[in-house]
Structure formats: C-alpha cells, structure tokens
Amino acid sequence: MKTTRKKRKKSTSRRAPKKRLLEQVIQLTGIPSQAIRKELQTIMAKKNIKTDDITLDQLRSVAATYLREIMGGLLESTHLRRPDRMN
C-alpha cells in the first residue's frame, strides 16, 4: 500500500517576503532605520499602500517619491543659500 504525504505549508505567509523586501531596502539605504521607515510609511499612507500589500513597482514609486522630496529640499536649501547671480 502506497501512502502519500501531504506537503507541509510553509509557516511564513506570502506577505512576509514583502515586509522583508521593505525592511531590506530600509537597511540598504544606510539612513537611520527609524527615520527612513517613518518617511516611507508616510509616503505609502499618502498613496494608500499597505506595508503587507506593497508590490515591487509600488516600492519603486515610493522610493522615487522619497528621493524627489529629498532632492527638492536640497535644491531649495542650496538655492536659498546661493547669492543671486543676476545682480
């Protein structure tokens, strides 16, 4: 008599890899994790994206938005410090 074994379900859910991906991106930035996590979560909330449901394309969009905000702030602060060259 042949017995069949049922495949065990993995203990991790399908959502876990998405959380790990986000955490890996946070760690790889080199920015203090609490700061970048808060910023990314703020952007995700504005875009109505849940951490558990984030896709790679959405993560790219969130990261691009974050970079635009950072670069915009840097350009603005640099522009304000630079003397007006027209005079």
N, CA, C and O atoms as a GROMACS GRO file, in nm:
protein
  348
    1MET      N    1   0.083  -0.118   0.000
    1MET     CA    2   0.000   0.000   0.000
    1MET      C    3   0.088   0.125   0.000
    1MET      O    4   0.181   0.137   0.079
    2LYS      N    5   0.058   0.212  -0.086
    2LYS     CA    6   0.137   0.334  -0.102
    2LYS      C    7   0.072   0.447  -0.022
    2LYS      O    8  -0.046   0.476  -0.037
    3THR      N    9   0.152   0.508   0.063
    3THR     CA   10   0.100   0.621   0.139
    3THR      C   11   0.148   0.750   0.076
    3THR      O   12   0.260   0.759   0.027
    4THR      N   13   0.064   0.847   0.078
    4THR     CA   14   0.101   0.978   0.024
    4THR      C   15   0.120   1.075   0.139
    4THR      O   16   0.046   1.073   0.238
    5ARG      N   17   0.214   1.154   0.125
    5ARG     CA   18   0.240   1.256   0.226
    5ARG      C   19   0.188   1.390   0.176
    5ARG      O   20   0.206   1.428   0.061
    6LYS      N   21   0.124   1.457   0.266
    6LYS     CA   22   0.078   1.590   0.231
    6LYS      C   23   0.194   1.686   0.243
    6LYS      O   24   0.275   1.676   0.335
    7LYS      N   25   0.199   1.777   0.150
    7LYS     CA   26   0.304   1.878   0.157
    7LYS      C   27   0.274   1.973   0.272
    7LYS      O   28   0.161   2.017   0.290
    8ARG      N   29   0.375   2.002   0.347
    8ARG     CA   30   0.359   2.096   0.457
    8ARG      C   31   0.352   2.238   0.403
    8ARG      O   32   0.423   2.275   0.309
    9LYS      N   33   0.266   2.314   0.463
    9LYS     CA   34   0.259   2.454   0.427
    9LYS      C   35   0.372   2.526   0.498
    9LYS      O   36   0.404   2.496   0.613
   10LYS      N   37   0.430   2.618   0.430
   10LYS     CA   38   0.535   2.697   0.493
   10LYS      C   39   0.474   2.782   0.603
   10LYS      O   40   0.361   2.831   0.591
   11SER      N   41   0.549   2.797   0.709
   11SER     CA   42   0.497   2.872   0.822
   11SER      C   43   0.490   3.023   0.796
   11SER      O   44   0.419   3.096   0.865
   12THR      N   45   0.563   3.067   0.698
   12THR     CA   46   0.558   3.210   0.666
   12THR      C   47   0.447   3.236   0.565
   12THR      O   48   0.423   3.156   0.476
   13SER      N   49   0.383   3.346   0.580
   13SER     CA   50   0.277   3.381   0.486
   13SER      C   51   0.337   3.441   0.360
   13SER      O   52   0.456   3.469   0.354
   14ARG      N   53   0.254   3.459   0.262
   14ARG     CA   54   0.300   3.521   0.138
   14ARG      C   55   0.335   3.668   0.158
   14ARG      O   56   0.409   3.726   0.079
   15ARG      N   57   0.281   3.726   0.261
   15ARG     CA   58   0.306   3.868   0.286
   15ARG      C   59   0.443   3.891   0.349
   15ARG      O   60   0.499   4.000   0.336
   16ALA      N   61   0.497   3.792   0.415
   16ALA     CA   62   0.625   3.808   0.483
   16ALA      C   63   0.737   3.852   0.388
   16ALA      O   64   0.814   3.940   0.425
   17PRO      N   65   0.750   3.794   0.268
   17PRO     CA   66   0.857   3.840   0.179
   17PRO      C   67   0.845   3.988   0.143
   17PRO      O   68   0.946   4.055   0.124
   18LYS      N   69   0.723   4.040   0.135
   18LYS     CA   70   0.705   4.181   0.103
   18LYS      C   71   0.755   4.268   0.217
   18LYS      O   72   0.818   4.371   0.194
   19LYS      N   73   0.727   4.227   0.340
   19LYS     CA   74   0.777   4.301   0.455
   19LYS      C   75   0.929   4.294   0.460
   19LYS      O   76   0.996   4.393   0.490
   20ARG      N   77   0.983   4.176   0.429
   20ARG     CA   78   1.129   4.160   0.430
   20ARG      C   79   1.193   4.247   0.323
   20ARG      O   80   1.299   4.305   0.345
   21LEU      N   81   1.129   4.257   0.207
   21LEU     CA   82   1.181   4.341   0.100
   21LEU      C   83   1.188   4.486   0.145
   21LEU      O   84   1.289   4.553   0.125
   22LEU      N   85   1.081   4.535   0.204
   22LEU     CA   86   1.078   4.673   0.253
   22LEU      C   87   1.185   4.694   0.359
   22LEU      O   88   1.256   4.794   0.356
   23GLU      N   89   1.198   4.600   0.451
   23GLU     CA   90   1.299   4.611   0.556
   23GLU      C   91   1.440   4.607   0.498
   23GLU      O   92   1.529   4.678   0.546
   24GLN      N   93   1.461   4.526   0.396
   24GLN     CA   94   1.591   4.518   0.332
   24GLN      C   95   1.625   4.651   0.264
   24GLN      O   96   1.738   4.699   0.272
   25VAL      N   97   1.528   4.710   0.197
   25VAL     CA   98   1.550   4.840   0.132
   25VAL      C   99   1.584   4.945   0.238
   25VAL      O  100   1.675   5.026   0.220
   26ILE      N  101   1.511   4.942   0.350
   26ILE     CA  102   1.537   5.037   0.458
   26ILE      C  103   1.679   5.021   0.509
   26ILE      O  104   1.749   5.120   0.530
   27GLN      N  105   1.723   4.898   0.530
   27GLN     CA  106   1.857   4.873   0.581
   27GLN      C  107   1.965   4.913   0.480
   27GLN      O  108   2.069   4.966   0.518
   28LEU      N  109   1.940   4.888   0.352
   28LEU     CA  110   2.040   4.916   0.248
   28LEU      C  111   2.060   5.065   0.220
   28LEU      O  112   2.161   5.104   0.162
   29THR      N  113   1.965   5.148   0.260
   29THR     CA  114   1.981   5.290   0.235
   29THR      C  115   2.096   5.350   0.314
   29THR      O  116   2.158   5.447   0.270
   30GLY      N  117   2.125   5.292   0.430
   30GLY     CA  118   2.228   5.349   0.516
   30GLY      C  119   2.177   5.464   0.601
   30GLY      O  120   2.250   5.520   0.682
   31ILE      N  121   2.051   5.500   0.582
   31ILE     CA  122   1.987   5.606   0.659
   31ILE      C  123   1.936   5.541   0.787
   31ILE      O  124   1.889   5.427   0.783
   32PRO      N  125   1.943   5.611   0.901
   32PRO     CA  126   1.889   5.552   1.024
   32PRO      C  127   1.749   5.494   1.000
   32PRO      O  128   1.660   5.562   0.948
   33SER      N  129   1.731   5.368   1.038
   33SER     CA  130   1.611   5.294   1.001
   33SER      C  131   1.482   5.357   1.051
   33SER      O  132   1.380   5.353   0.981
   34GLN      N  133   1.483   5.414   1.170
   34GLN     CA  134   1.359   5.476   1.220
   34GLN      C  135   1.318   5.594   1.134
   34GLN      O  136   1.200   5.614   1.106
   35ALA      N  137   1.416   5.673   1.091
   35ALA     CA  138   1.386   5.792   1.010
   35ALA      C  139   1.332   5.753   0.873
   35ALA      O  140   1.228   5.803   0.831
   36ILE      N  141   1.402   5.664   0.804
   36ILE     CA  142   1.359   5.627   0.668
   36ILE      C  143   1.227   5.550   0.672
   36ILE      O  144   1.142   5.569   0.586
   37ARG      N  145   1.210   5.464   0.772
   37ARG     CA  146   1.084   5.388   0.783
   37ARG      C  147   0.966   5.484   0.798
   37ARG      O  148   0.863   5.466   0.734
   38LYS      N  149   0.983   5.585   0.884
   38LYS     CA  150   0.875   5.682   0.906
   38LYS      C  151   0.844   5.758   0.777
   38LYS      O  152   0.727   5.777   0.743
   39GLU      N  153   0.947   5.800   0.706
   39GLU     CA  154   0.926   5.873   0.581
   39GLU      C  155   0.856   5.786   0.476
   39GLU      O  156   0.761   5.829   0.412
   40LEU      N  157   0.904   5.663   0.462
   40LEU     CA  158   0.843   5.573   0.363
   40LEU      C  159   0.699   5.540   0.400
   40LEU      O  160   0.612   5.532   0.312
   41GLN      N  161   0.673   5.519   0.528
   41GLN     CA  162   0.536   5.490   0.571
   41GLN      C  163   0.444   5.609   0.547
   41GLN      O  164   0.327   5.591   0.513
   42THR      N  165   0.496   5.729   0.565
   42THR     CA  166   0.417   5.849   0.538
   42THR      C  167   0.380   5.856   0.390
   42THR      O  168   0.265   5.884   0.355
   43ILE      N  169   0.477   5.831   0.305
   43ILE     CA  170   0.452   5.833   0.160
   43ILE      C  171   0.355   5.722   0.122
   43ILE      O  172   0.264   5.744   0.041
   44MET      N  173   0.374   5.603   0.179
   44MET     CA  174   0.285   5.491   0.150
   44MET      C  175   0.141   5.523   0.193
   44MET      O  176   0.046   5.488   0.123
   45ALA      N  177   0.127   5.589   0.306
   45ALA     CA  178  -0.008   5.626   0.353
   45ALA      C  179  -0.073   5.725   0.256
   45ALA      O  180  -0.192   5.714   0.227
   46LYS      N  181   0.006   5.821   0.206
   46LYS     CA  182  -0.047   5.918   0.110
   46LYS      C  183  -0.091   5.849  -0.019
   46LYS      O  184  -0.188   5.891  -0.083
   47LYS      N  185  -0.019   5.743  -0.057
   47LYS     CA  186  -0.051   5.669  -0.179
   47LYS      C  187  -0.148   5.554  -0.153
   47LYS      O  188  -0.180   5.477  -0.244
   48ASN      N  189  -0.194   5.543  -0.028
   48ASN     CA  190  -0.288   5.438   0.011
   48ASN      C  191  -0.232   5.297  -0.015
   48ASN      O  192  -0.302   5.210  -0.066
   49ILE      N  193  -0.105   5.278   0.022
   49ILE     CA  194  -0.038   5.149   0.006
   49ILE      C  195  -0.013   5.092   0.145
   49ILE      O  196   0.043   5.159   0.232
   50LYS      N  197  -0.055   4.967   0.165
   50LYS     CA  198  -0.032   4.900   0.292
   50LYS      C  199   0.099   4.822   0.286
   50LYS      O  200   0.132   4.763   0.183
   51THR      N  201   0.173   4.822   0.396
   51THR     CA  202   0.301   4.751   0.402
   51THR      C  203   0.288   4.605   0.362
   51THR      O  204   0.373   4.552   0.291
   52ASP      N  205   0.182   4.541   0.406
   52ASP     CA  206   0.162   4.399   0.378
   52ASP      C  207   0.131   4.371   0.233
   52ASP      O  208   0.150   4.259   0.186
   53ASP      N  209   0.084   4.471   0.160
   53ASP     CA  210   0.040   4.452   0.022
   53ASP      C  211   0.131   4.516  -0.081
   53ASP      O  212   0.099   4.514  -0.200
   54ILE      N  213   0.243   4.574  -0.040
   54ILE     CA  214   0.326   4.651  -0.132
   54ILE      C  215   0.387   4.560  -0.239
   54ILE      O  216   0.436   4.452  -0.209
   55THR      N  217   0.384   4.607  -0.361
   55THR     CA  218   0.447   4.536  -0.472
   55THR      C  219   0.581   4.602  -0.501
   55THR      O  220   0.610   4.710  -0.451
   56LEU      N  221   0.661   4.536  -0.581
   56LEU     CA  222   0.791   4.591  -0.616
   56LEU      C  223   0.775   4.724  -0.690
   56LEU      O  224   0.850   4.818  -0.665
   57ASP      N  225   0.678   4.732  -0.781
   57ASP     CA  226   0.656   4.856  -0.855
   57ASP      C  227   0.612   4.969  -0.761
   57ASP      O  228   0.655   5.084  -0.776
   58GLN      N  229   0.527   4.936  -0.663
   58GLN     CA  230   0.485   5.037  -0.566
   58GLN      C  231   0.602   5.082  -0.480
   58GLN      O  232   0.616   5.200  -0.449
   59LEU      N  233   0.688   4.988  -0.442
   59LEU     CA  234   0.806   5.022  -0.364
   59LEU      C  235   0.898   5.115  -0.443
   59LEU      O  236   0.956   5.208  -0.387
   60ARG      N  237   0.912   5.089  -0.570
   60ARG     CA  238   0.992   5.177  -0.657
   60ARG      C  239   0.932   5.317  -0.660
   60ARG      O  240   1.004   5.417  -0.651
   61SER      N  241   0.802   5.324  -0.672
   61SER     CA  242   0.732   5.453  -0.675
   61SER      C  243   0.751   5.529  -0.544
   61SER      O  244   0.776   5.649  -0.544
   62VAL      N  245   0.738   5.457  -0.432
   62VAL     CA  246   0.756   5.519  -0.300
   62VAL      C  247   0.899   5.570  -0.285
   62VAL      O  248   0.920   5.681  -0.238
   63ALA      N  249   0.996   5.488  -0.325
   63ALA     CA  250   1.137   5.528  -0.316
   63ALA      C  251   1.166   5.649  -0.405
   63ALA      O  252   1.239   5.740  -0.365
   64ALA      N  253   1.108   5.650  -0.524
   64ALA     CA  254   1.128   5.763  -0.615
   64ALA      C  255   1.067   5.890  -0.557
   64ALA      O  256   1.125   5.998  -0.568
   65THR      N  257   0.950   5.878  -0.496
   65THR     CA  258   0.887   5.994  -0.433
   65THR      C  259   0.974   6.046  -0.320
   65THR      O  260   0.993   6.167  -0.306
   66TYR      N  261   1.027   5.955  -0.240
   66TYR     CA  262   1.115   5.993  -0.130
   66TYR      C  263   1.238   6.069  -0.183
   66TYR      O  264   1.275   6.173  -0.130
   67LEU      N  265   1.299   6.016  -0.287
   67LEU     CA  266   1.417   6.081  -0.345
   67LEU      C  267   1.383   6.219  -0.401
   67LEU      O  268   1.461   6.313  -0.386
   68ARG      N  269   1.267   6.231  -0.467
   68ARG     CA  270   1.226   6.362  -0.519
   68ARG      C  271   1.208   6.462  -0.405
   68ARG      O  272   1.248   6.578  -0.417
   69GLU      N  273   1.148   6.418  -0.294
   69GLU     CA  274   1.128   6.506  -0.180
   69GLU      C  275   1.262   6.550  -0.122
   69GLU      O  276   1.282   6.667  -0.090
   70ILE      N  277   1.354   6.456  -0.108
   70ILE     CA  278   1.486   6.487  -0.054
   70ILE      C  279   1.561   6.581  -0.148
   70ILE      O  280   1.617   6.682  -0.104
   71MET      N  281   1.562   6.549  -0.276
   71MET     CA  282   1.635   6.633  -0.372
   71MET      C  283   1.571   6.771  -0.383
   71MET      O  284   1.642   6.871  -0.394
   72GLY      N  285   1.439   6.776  -0.380
   72GLY     CA  286   1.370   6.906  -0.384
   72GLY      C  287   1.409   6.992  -0.265
   72GLY      O  288   1.432   7.112  -0.280
   73GLY      N  289   1.416   6.931  -0.148
   73GLY     CA  290   1.456   7.004  -0.028
   73GLY      C  291   1.600   7.051  -0.036
   73GLY      O  292   1.632   7.162   0.006
   74LEU      N  293   1.688   6.966  -0.089
   74LEU     CA  294   1.828   7.004  -0.103
   74LEU      C  295   1.846   7.117  -0.204
   74LEU      O  296   1.920   7.212  -0.180
   75LEU      N  297   1.776   7.104  -0.316
   75LEU     CA  298   1.787   7.209  -0.418
   75LEU      C  299   1.732   7.341  -0.366
   75LEU      O  300   1.790   7.447  -0.392
   76GLU      N  301   1.623   7.335  -0.293
   76GLU     CA  302   1.564   7.455  -0.237
   76GLU      C  303   1.658   7.520  -0.136
   76GLU      O  304   1.676   7.641  -0.137
   77SER      N  305   1.716   7.441  -0.048
   77SER     CA  306   1.806   7.498   0.053
   77SER      C  307   1.934   7.550  -0.011
   77SER      O  308   1.989   7.650   0.034
   78THR      N  309   1.982   7.482  -0.115
   78THR     CA  310   2.102   7.530  -0.186
   78THR      C  311   2.071   7.659  -0.259
   78THR      O  312   2.152   7.752  -0.259
   79HIS      N  313   1.955   7.666  -0.321
   79HIS     CA  314   1.914   7.786  -0.395
   79HIS      C  315   1.900   7.905  -0.300
   79HIS      O  316   1.938   8.017  -0.334
   80LEU      N  317   1.846   7.881  -0.183
   80LEU     CA  318   1.827   7.990  -0.086
   80LEU      C  319   1.960   8.040  -0.032
   80LEU      O  320   1.971   8.158   0.002
   81ARG      N  321   2.059   7.956  -0.023
   81ARG     CA  322   2.190   7.996   0.028
   81ARG      C  323   2.276   8.066  -0.076
   81ARG      O  324   2.361   8.150  -0.044
   82ARG      N  325   2.252   8.031  -0.203
   82ARG     CA  326   2.334   8.085  -0.310
   82ARG      C  327   2.296   8.230  -0.337
   82ARG      O  328   2.178   8.261  -0.351
   83PRO      N  329   2.395   8.320  -0.344
   83PRO     CA  330   2.362   8.459  -0.374
   83PRO      C  331   2.305   8.472  -0.515
   83PRO      O  332   2.340   8.396  -0.605
   84ASP      N  333   2.218   8.568  -0.532
   84ASP     CA  334   2.158   8.591  -0.662
   84ASP      C  335   2.265   8.636  -0.760
   84ASP      O  336   2.330   8.738  -0.737
   85ARG      N  337   2.283   8.564  -0.866
   85ARG     CA  338   2.389   8.595  -0.963
   85ARG      C  339   2.346   8.698  -1.065
   85ARG      O  340   2.427   8.742  -1.146
   86MET      N  341   2.220   8.737  -1.062
   86MET     CA  342   2.170   8.835  -1.158
   86MET      C  343   2.216   8.976  -1.124
   86MET      O  344   2.226   9.061  -1.212
   87ASN      N  345   2.243   9.002  -0.998
   87ASN     CA  346   2.280   9.139  -0.959
   87ASN      C  347   2.426   9.164  -0.976
   87ASN      O  348   2.473   9.275  -0.947
   0.00000   0.00000   0.00000
